[in-house]
Amino acid sequence: MRSVVFDVGETLVDETRIFARWADRLGVPHLAFFGLLGGVLAEGRQLIDAFRLVKPDFDLDVESAAWLAEEPDSLRENFDADDLYPDVRPALASLRAQGLQVLVAGNQPVQAGPALAAMDLPVDGVYISDVWGVAKPDPAFFERVRTASGFAPHEILYVGDRLDNDVLPARAAGMRAALLRRGLWGYRHAGRPEAARADVVLDGLAQLPDWLSGKADIPI
């Protein structure tokens, strides 16, 4: 393994505060909104359906633009360093100390690039789907990952919290894949039969450096 590439949302970034701010924006209690998010995912629906259960005419682009106009200086649906999971910096630093290339590449809006850059993470590059013009699980996204890395697919490990967007398309691209058990998708996806397609299932990023160095035998 020569390169480790990380997804963003619920892999590096805890999205709890983002969804809590959306709940406030929509005028519903946090618990109710979080329950709706889980409910639509359990039904195999899109996350946006939870917003439309609260506000049937919800349009993400329109609402985001209105929010920006009203609160130009607030985080709104964005994130900052306070949203990083606590295991992120130590894990990334450990991987680089092992001589591995460390990249970030995920499905995010353009503004996520500067937000991640401002965190001064110990990484060799940050790549954003809306800048590339292609998003997971499109095979073209993983071809861009390969190009950005400069290594052969089998030398790249993609780390994410989802089977559909991360593990399965990465494996289809010839890469290795790690599934992270956290976030709205991670716990559910780790219990599915397809999780066996991952090279490893992790309970947190702190496990990753030892697994890659062979110091820890983590069962799938």
LINQUI-V814216 format. One line per field, one symbol per residue. phi: phi as a letter, one per 30 degrees, with the letter a starting at -180 (. if undefined). burial: + if it has 16 or more other C-alpha atoms within 10 Angstrom, else -. A space follows every 10 residues. Layout:
phi: ???
burial: ???
//
This chain:
phi: .bbcccdcdi cccdcedddd ddedddibde ddddddeddd dddicdeddd ddddbecdbe dddddddddd bdccdhccbb ddcddddded ddddddddid dbbcabdbde ddeddddddh ddbclbbbed ddiabdceed dddddddddi cdedccccca cbddccdddd dddidcbccc daidcedddd cdedddddda ccdadddded dddidbccdd
burial: -+++++++++ +++++-+-++ +++------+ --++-+++-+ +-------++ +--+---+-- ---------- -----+-++- --+++--++- ++++++---+ ++++++++-- -++--+---- +++--+++++ ---++++--- ++-+++--+- --++++++++ +++-++++++ +-++++++++ ++++++++++ ----+-++++ ++++++++++ -+--------
//
